[in-house]
């Protein structure tokens, strides 16, 4: 039941930071023009807001365009982050387990 699950905004923030660090490690941070973040509905609205804030703070310069998607149903993949370049080519994808985005 969704009401029994509580989001953990700090896990969403950590995932955003890890994603930005992975892009930086691959020298893709500056090439990133667009981000897409899909959060499972049971991840919680607070986690979605925390994710948005963390993505904004993770870029040394202007944050790329970001599309935040709050999925309509629960999923084992709690959060999926994708980065694209200006031509729309996929640069990096990371998925984070729903367990890491919630606490009991």
N, C-alpha and C positions, 0 to 999 in steps of 0.2 A: 504494500500500500504506500502511495506517495507520502501520505501524512506521517508515516512512521519513519521516514528517512529525512535526515538533516544534512544539508550541504556543508561542506568544509571549504569556505572561501580561500583559506590559506593554501590548500592543495591546488586549487585552480591557479592561484598566483604563482606557486612553485612550478607548475607545469608550463606556464607562459614564460617564466624565466629560463627553464631548461630548454624550451624550444628556441628562444632567442640565442641562448648559448650554443646550441647545436648549429644554428645558422651561422653564427660567428666562427665556429670551429671549422666549418666547411667553406669559409670565405664567401658566404652567400647573403650576409646581413645587408650589405649595401645594394645588392642586386634585387632585393625583395621589394616589389611594388604593391603587392596585395596579399593580405592574409585572410584566411577563412578559418573560423573557429566554430565547431559544432559541438554543443554541450547537450548531453542527454537530458530530457525533461526532469528526471529525478535527481539531476545534479543541483538543482535549486537556482532560483533567481539571484540570490546573493553571490553564488559562485560565478554566475555570468557577469555580474557587475565587477567582481574582483578580477576576473579574467581580463575584461576590457581595460581596467586600470593598469594591471600589470603589463599588458602588451604595450600600452602607451608609455610606460616608464622603462621598458626594456630596450628601447631604441635610443642610441646616442644622439640621433638627429630626429627629424620629423618621422613620426610613425607612418608606415605604409597604410594605404586604404585597408580598412578591416571590416569584414563581413562577419557579424556574430549571428549564429543560428542557434536558437533554443529548440532542440528537436521536440517533436510532439509525443514521443514515447520513450520509455526507459530502454537502455542498451547496455550490453556488457562493456562496450567501448564508451566510457563516460565522457571523454573529450577527444576530439580529433582536431589537430591543427595542421593547416596546409599553407605553404608559402609559394607565391607565383612571381615570376619576373614581369617586366612591362609588356612582353609579348604574350603573356598568359601561360607560359611554360611552367610546369610544376617543378619547383626547386627542392622541396622537402616536405615530407609528411611524417607526423608523429601521432600516435594514439596512446592515450592514457586510460588505464583501467578505471572503471567506475568506483571501485573500492578505494582508490587513492583520492577520490574527490568527495567522499562522504565519511562521516564518522557516526558511530552508533549512538 
